[in-house]
Structures are given as C-alpha cells and as structure tokens.
Amino acid sequence: MTAPGKPSSRRAIGAAGEDAALAWLRERGLQPLARNVAFAFGEIDLIVRDGATIVFVEVRQRGNDHFGGAAASVDRRKCGRIARAASAWLVSNPTLAKAPCRFDVLALSGRDANVQIEWIRDAFTLDDIR
C-alpha cells in the first residue's frame, strides 16, 4: 500500500518525474514550450527553449540502476520515435521550424526528495538513428 500523497500508478510516477524534470530545467533557465506531445508514431515528454535552441527532452525515471538505469532505456528505436514526433511538431509550429534543435535525455534515479537528475545534452542526433 502506498503512503498518502504518494503516486501509486506508473502514469502518476511518470508525471511526477516530468514535473521534477521541468522544474529542474526551469531552474537552469530553459523555457517550457510544450509537454506530452503525442502522435501515433511517438511522444515527446518535454519541449523547451534553451536560448535560440529548441530542445526535445526525453524524461526517463528508474527507482534504481538495475538493468542499466534510466539513460540506458533510451534505445535507438525510442530515439527514432522521438525524432519523428519532433519533426511533426516542428511542421505544426512553422515559426520555430528553422530554429536549431537538439535531443536531450534527463535520466532520473530515485524517488521523491531523493531524486537524482543526470542531464545528457545532445543525447543523440539524427545521424545516430539512421
């Protein structure tokens, strides 16, 4: 049984992780543009602006580092889905389509007040998934 006020479902845990990640990015001066952008072929957890650069952020959270941890769970197939979703989002936001872009991963480990965040800037490029 979970304690009162603690998320119990995977979706609630994921949302709490994204909340923590977004707050963490804001503290570092990045500006949020969109969250949970979903297409049939892929989803982007967070889209933020880092200066002139549009950053597509995958947030991965694991309670421990068993099986390689959070960052290791972002495989080539997942990167391809994120890239396709990013392309579709840029098409639907033509004023931002020519801005420089990058793909970052925020790997969260632990939970609640004990969460640790690893920021992997430029985690992958389009050349990595071709």
N, C-alpha and C positions, 0 to 999 in steps of 0.2 A: 504494500500500500504506500502511496506517495504522501509526503507531508503536505499540509495545506499550503496553497500558494505556489507549489512547485509544479512545473509542467509534467504531464504524465505521458502524453502521446508523442510519437515521433514528430508529428507535424508541429506540436507545441514546442518541443525541444528545438526543432529547426528554426522556428520563428524567433525563439529566444536567442538562439545563436546569431541569427541575422540582425536582430536588434542590437546585440553586443557589438557585432562587427561594424554596423553602420555608425554607432556611437563612437567607436574606436577610430574609424576613418574620419568622421567629422572633427574629432579632437586633433587630427593631423592636417586639417584644412581642406579636405576633399568635400565637394558639394554634391549632395544626392540629386539624381535626376529621375530615377525610376527604381522600382523594386518588384521582384517576382514577375518579370516579363515573360509570358508563356506563349509559345507557339506549338503547333502539333509536333514539330520536329526538335524542339529544345526549349530550355528555360534559362533565363539569366537571373541570378539571385539579386544582384545589386548593379546599378549603373550609376557611376559617379563621375564628376568632373575633377580632374587634377590639373589646375591651371587651364591650358587650352586643350588638354588631352581628355578624351572620353575613355573611361576605364570600365570594362566589363568584369565584374567580380564574381567569382565562384566562392561560396562560403561552405566549407566542409567542417563538420564537427565530429569528434570521436571522444568518447569518455576515457579512452586510454590509447596507448600506441601499439596495441596488439594488431597484427596483420598490416603493419606498415604505417599506421597513423592516418590522419586526415588528408594530408597532402598526397600521399601515395594512392588515395582512392580516386584522384582525378586522372583518369586514363585517357588514351588517345581518342577513344570513341566519345567520351564525355566532352573532351575539348572540341571535337567536330560539331557536336550538338550546340555547344555554346557559341561557336563561330557562326554557324548557320543562323542561330537566333539573333546574334549581334548584327549580322548582315540585314536580316529582315527588319530589325528595329531601326537601323540607320536608314533604310528605304522609307520607313514610315515617319522619320524625323529628318527630312531633307536639309534643314538648316544646320544640322550637325554632321551630315554625311561626309563632308570633306575635312573634318577635324582629325588630327592624329588620334589613333586608338591603341589601346593595349589590353591584354588579358592578364588579370591578377588572380591569385588564389589567396584567400585568408583561411588558414588552417587553424582551427580552434581545438584545443585539447582541454579536458577537464570540464567542469560544470559550474554554473552559478558564480559565486565570488572567486572561485579558484580557476577560472578560465584563463588559459594562456593563448595568445594570438601570435601566429607566425605569418608575416606578410611576404608573400612571394610575388614581387613585382615582375612583370613580363614573364609570367609562369610558362607561357607558350606563345608561339607565333603561328601564323597561318602556314608557314613553311613546315612547321613541325607536324602538321596533321595531314599533309598531302601525301 
